[in-house]
Amino acid sequence: MLILSLKCPFCNEVFSNWETINEHIRVKHRDKVKLVRLEHPEAKGKRYPST
């Protein structure tokens, strides 16, 4: 059985799943992480074509 262990890149604490490590980083290291909203360069400002 393969056990996945994820380490926090800031404090090396080990977690067993992505949800817990994401919450940990948002709560404990929020001053070290900048959230960036990504957009596709071709879709910027465009709407889906009407059919």
Helices and strands as residue ranges (DSSP letters): E 6-7, E 14-15, H 18-28
